[in-house]
Amino acid sequence: MRRIERDDLARISGLCRLSLSEEETDVFLNEINSILDFFSEIRSMASDSGTVSEGAIRPREDGNCSNTQDEQEIILNDFPAREGKFLLVPRGL
């Protein structure tokens, strides 16, 4: 993913009518590029597995699962949109 450079931040801050000191510019560049790096990691996880959430669906390591099949069906039936055993939510990103 493309990193934000000093002149990019100057252009953006100008459009927002913000005046940033050199110190503020350094802080914001570091923070913005950290956020972009994080999104890059998420994007690579999504492309490796097909979807980001695939790796999150797994049984608890301790084997403790208090939901019975009936409880799961109640939850699934109460949810407004579903596909099989999966709950459909609006896309966030």
Secondary structure, DSSP 8 states (H G I E B T S, - for coil): -----HHHHHHHHHHTT----HHHHHHHHHHHHHHHHHHHHHHHHHHHHSSGGGGG----TT------HHHHHHHHHHSSSEETTEE------
